Structures are given as C-alpha cells and as structure tokens.
Amino acid sequence: MLRRYLLSLLLATSVASGQTSISPEREAAIKADLAGRIDGMAKQAQVMVDSVFSFAELGFQEVETSKYLTAILEKEGFRIERGVAGIPTAWVATWGSGKPVIALGSDIDCIPQASQKPGVAYRAPLLDFAPGHGEGHNSGMPLNIVAALAVKEIMEREKLPGTLKLWPGVGEEQLGTKAYYVRAGVFKEVDAVLFAHVSADFNVAAGPGGQSGMVSVEYQFQGESAHAAGAPWRGRSALDAVELMNVGWNFRREHLRLAQRSHYVISNGGDQPNVVPQNASVWYFFRETDYDNVMNLWKIGDQMAQGAALMTNTTFTSRVLGSAWAGHFSVPIAEAMHANIKKVGYPQWSEDDKRFAVALQKELKVPVTGLNEQVGELRQPSATPSAGGGGGSDDIGDISWNVPTITLRYPANI
C-alpha cells in the first residue's frame, strides 16, 4: 500500500511542478528507483504510524505527536517553523528552494473515547474512555513524511529545483485551524497542495461536491441562579433555555433539506441539581452542501436560540469555534493522480487482511464486502451539489479555494 500511495503522490508532484522536460523513459526510470527506495522505508513508515497511534492526542493537544514528527523531519534537513498561525501544536517543515512549491498535508488529531487495541476486530479500548485514532489520523503524516524523504533524495540526485512543505491538520475534528493557516500566509507561495486522508478506497476527486461545508457554533445562555428547592421562582434557568433550543431544533429537522446534517452536545449543563443554572451552553455543528445553505442553517440556529431565551427570560451569546467550506479540488492534478492510481492499483491483500476486514464488518453489522480491489472512476465535477447528499466535512475545503488542491484517499481503512 505504501508504494502505491507514494507513486501516486510522485506523479501528482511532478505534474504540479511542471517538470515536463523529463522524458517518459526517464520518468519511468525515476519511478522504478522510487519504488525501490519506498520498499526500503516500509519499516520506518510502520514505526511512525504505530508511534502516532500510541500518542492518540485530541485536537489542539497534539504535543507529543508534533514533537515526534518534527524531530524526524529536522534530522533530515527540514527547517521547522513551530506555533504557526498562533496555534501551539501547528508547524510547517520546509526543504529545498525555488519553484515549484508543493505542500503535503494530513491530519494528526484523534477522537474522544475512541481508544482501541490495534489489530483487534472488536471493541477493545486500551484504556476506558481515553481518546484514540478512530479515524486513522495516525497514518497520513507518516506517509507524507516517507513520500517527502523519497522525493527529496531524487530531487537532490537529479538536481531538480523546488520546495517541499509538510504541515499537519491540527484540531481537524473541530475544523479549527486550516482557515487560520490560509490567513497566516502558509500557502501564499504554494503551487499545489497534496492532502492525504485514510479511506476504504484508493481514489481522488475533482471539482466541487463530495463534502459538506460546516459552521461550528457554541451558544451560551445566561440566567439567574437560585436554590432549586428553597426559592426556584427567583431563578431563570440557562439549562432550560439549552433544552428548549434543542427541542425546537429537533422539531425543525423535519422541515430542513435532506442534505443537512446537524448535531449538538451540551457543553455546560450546570453545576449540581439543587442550584438553578445561571449559565449553560450547547455546541452545534451545522453542515450543508454549499455556502448559502450552511449560512441559512446557522441563521435558523440563531433563531432557535433567540426563541429559547425569550421563553426562559434569559439571554444568550454565541461564538464560532470552527468552520469549513465545501471542497473544490483541482481537476488537472486529480486527473494525473487518478491515472497513476490506475497504473499501480490496489495493494495485494493477504488472506489475513481479508479475514480481518470481514470479521470487523460483521462485528459492526455493516454489509460484508471485504476489502476493495478495483480502482473506481475519477469522480467528475458537479455544477450543482446534490440536495440529497450530505455527509462529513473537512477544512481542507478552505485551502482548496485558495490553492490548487487534491485529497488522495488511500486504502488503510475498512
């Protein structure tokens, strides 16, 4: 799998860099050389993937993960800029000089309460209630690092101009950083962004669609405290407002577009039952397929909060915690990468791989399809997002509207 991923990455890099002067014969020779180098780095990649898995750090807390990855890159001659965009665990590693400038990125944060023993096809936390890499964010940056080191060797040998930049998606589960990277100028001189994310497929998408845009908003209600038994009439419960907002939202769901996805958690529900909560808060994710519909969903959320505050004689404030535009990915780079994916194909799965996949699918009570083995067609651009679509979000979308970008989906998932 590592070889196939990196060969796809190399072709996309060469296309993005405009290295059209290399003959087909020379390109084939370079690829063959690269394949041998990659095979020799398989153990290094495995160690990095397992190490990041063991750190399992939540968004904005990726301290050990960042220390570990930047130490590897620094040792290999990359210049490290830490604390990028004012985010303590964000960094950019740079090697080379001149054009083209190719930026390789992948996320490094994990998920709350997703601790899991590796290689076990059933739920088995390493530590109860601890965070874990339930979305596979432990694999992307290690693969990018191996890719960068392999390409770096070839660039040095062939005396190819260009700059490699590596950067991590910090706090991606909260969609909290990539827009700040853009504002801070991280991609100002970048010619192409090659992003990688774990998947059950081996594919890449072109154009718009395939992701939802999102706004992450916390609503904070303020009321008046009182003893819940001795003088409840003196209180104005902020928690009542939170609950009424949620009830209102759930009734409104029936009349929202099928494409929308919205979810919430009560982030502050008060202190103890015998005290009327004077403050409480609820955290919402509003997802839709395009900007206008995301903004409309957010507006409805604000209206629900206003109604809940009016009913409970409380007040509220809100703050945006994160956001993401729906992605819009480069057609030429996606076409080049997809052509190379078709050439190298899926990994040759072992019988153990296949048995593990089937066991896990049975455990999760999902269709038992095993592991994918056939490369699908490149998803072509769609002028209008499907009203019946919807799904996940990734703030790589913010970058894709500023720099030619693709997301390579590599098959390290089931």
Secondary structure, DSSP 8 states (H G I E B T S, - for coil): -HHHHHHHHHHHHHHHHT-TTS-HHHHHHHHHHHHHHHHHTHHHHHHHHHHHHHH---TT--HHHHHHHHHHHHHTT-EEEESGGG-TT-EEEEEEESS-EEEEEEE---BTT----TT-SS---SSTT--B-TT-TTTHHHHHHHHHHHHHHHHHHHT--EEEEEEEETTGGGT-SHHHHHHTTTTTT-SEEEEEEEESS-EEB-EE-SS-EEEEEEEEEE-B--BTTT-GGG-B-HHHHHHHHHHHHHHHGGGS-TT-EEEEEEEE--S-TTB--SEEEEEEEEEESSHHHHHHHHHHHHHHHHHHHHHHT-EEEEEEEEEE---EE-HHHHHHHHHHHHHH-S----HHHHHHHHHHHHHHTS-------S----B---SS--TT------THHHHHTTS-EEEEEEE---
